[in-house]
Amino acid sequence: AVVVVGKENDAARLAESIRRGLGRVVQEVRSHGLKDATVVLSGAEHAPRLAAAAFEGAWLASYRFIEHSESLRKEAKKRLRNLTIFVDKEAEAAAKKTVSESKNVLRGVDIARDLVNQPAGHMYPEKLVDAAKDIAAASGQIGLKTLSRTQAEREGFNAFLAVAKGSDVEPYVIHLTYTPKERTAETKRIFLIGK
């Protein structure tokens, strides 16, 4: 399959075109049972960024939630196995770095997708605590603090506890904290809150 993404002056738009284009390629590859794909970015301006976009498009399109389905497990065997990205020699180191950074983010995306795709009866609070423990254990930069019902009461999580009254399953507050290796005065704090 050949995907033409056009010529964009804006690097961000071109990267998004490549990301979407590779998503289509992966779908096509799957339908034909092919295992390999190649992207040629030789001579491309912003090649490292575009290499990461190509990798992201292929990775995201390859995702399948297969935990509870034997037929989807069989289908997943048809997925893309190898993606080769050609860049000019002078862009190679930077491209490898951006792809590696993308891979770390995409692993997190896959974890989130897997958690969200679990049936509600399977992903109860205690199981989510176990998933949070796995996430924290996989990185020396992620800390975990969980609060039980009693601890949540002490901390004043009243709205949370009001919702929890509707269930016979014990609630937990899960607090994951990521601390970057290098922090400066410009390092921003970002808070994500959900339930």
Backbone hydrogen bonds, N-H to C=O, Kabsch-Sander energy under -0.5 kcal/mol:
donor,donor_aa,acceptor,acceptor_aa,energy
4,V,2,V,-0.5
5,V,3,V,-0.6
8,E,6,G,-0.7
11,A,9,N,-0.6
14,L,10,D,-2.4
15,A,11,A,-2.6
16,E,12,A,-2.1
17,S,13,R,-2.4
18,I,14,L,-2.4
19,R,15,A,-2.6
20,R,16,E,-2.5
21,G,17,S,-2.5
22,L,18,I,-2.8
23,G,19,R,-1.4
24,R,20,R,-1.8
25,V,21,G,-2.1
26,V,22,L,-2.5
27,Q,23,G,-1.7
28,E,24,R,-2.2
29,V,25,V,-3.2
30,R,26,V,-2.4
31,S,27,Q,-1.9
32,H,28,E,-1.2
33,G,29,V,-0.7
33,G,30,R,-0.9
34,L,29,V,-2.1
37,A,82,N,-2.0
39,V,84,T,-3.0
41,L,39,V,-0.6
41,L,86,F,-3.3
44,A,41,L,-2.3
47,A,44,A,-1.0
50,L,46,H,-2.3
51,A,47,A,-2.8
52,A,48,P,-2.1
53,A,49,R,-1.9
54,A,50,L,-2.4
55,F,51,A,-2.4
56,E,52,A,-2.7
57,G,53,A,-2.6
58,A,54,A,-2.2
59,W,55,F,-2.7
60,L,56,E,-3.0
61,A,57,G,-1.9
62,S,58,A,-1.2
62,S,59,W,-0.5
63,Y,59,W,-0.7
63,Y,60,L,-0.7
66,I,64,R,-0.9
69,S,66,I,-1.5
73,R,69,S,-1.7
74,K,70,E,-2.0
75,E,71,S,-2.1
76,A,72,L,-2.4
77,K,73,R,-0.8
77,K,74,K,-0.8
78,K,75,E,-2.0
79,R,76,A,-1.7
81,R,35,K,-2.7
82,N,35,K,-2.4
84,T,37,A,-2.7
85,I,83,L,-0.5
86,F,39,V,-3.2
86,F,84,T,-0.5
87,V,85,I,-0.5
91,A,88,D,-1.6
92,E,88,D,-0.7
92,E,89,K,-1.0
95,A,91,A,-2.5
96,K,92,E,-2.6
97,K,93,A,-2.0
98,T,94,A,-2.4
99,V,95,A,-2.5
100,S,96,K,-2.3
101,E,97,K,-2.3
102,S,98,T,-2.3
103,K,99,V,-2.4
104,N,100,S,-1.6
105,V,101,E,-1.7
106,L,102,S,-3.0
107,R,103,K,-2.0
108,G,104,N,-1.3
109,V,105,V,-2.0
110,D,106,L,-2.5
111,I,107,R,-1.9
112,A,108,G,-2.4
113,R,109,V,-2.7
114,D,110,D,-2.7
115,L,111,I,-2.3
116,V,112,A,-2.5
117,N,113,R,-2.3
118,Q,114,D,-0.6
118,Q,115,L,-0.8
122,H,119,P,-2.0
123,M,119,P,-1.8
124,Y,122,H,-1.2
127,K,124,Y,-0.7
128,L,124,Y,-1.8
129,V,125,P,-2.1
130,D,126,E,-1.8
131,A,127,K,-2.0
132,A,128,L,-2.2
133,K,129,V,-2.3
134,D,130,D,-2.0
135,I,131,A,-2.2
136,A,132,A,-2.5
137,A,133,K,-2.6
138,A,134,D,-1.4
139,S,136,A,-1.2
142,I,139,S,-0.9
143,G,141,Q,-0.5
143,G,177,T,-3.1
145,K,175,H,-1.9
147,L,173,V,-2.5
152,A,148,S,-2.6
153,E,149,R,-2.2
154,R,150,T,-2.0
155,E,151,Q,-1.8
156,G,152,A,-0.6
156,G,153,E,-0.9
157,F,152,A,-2.6
158,N,156,G,-1.9
161,L,157,F,-2.3
162,A,158,N,-2.2
163,V,159,A,-1.8
164,A,160,F,-2.0
165,K,161,L,-1.1
166,G,163,V,-1.6
167,S,164,A,-1.8
173,V,147,L,-2.2
174,I,172,Y,-0.6
175,H,145,K,-2.7
175,H,173,V,-0.5
176,L,174,I,-0.5
177,T,143,G,-2.5
179,T,141,Q,-2.8
179,T,177,T,-0.5
183,R,181,K,-0.5
187,T,184,T,-1.2
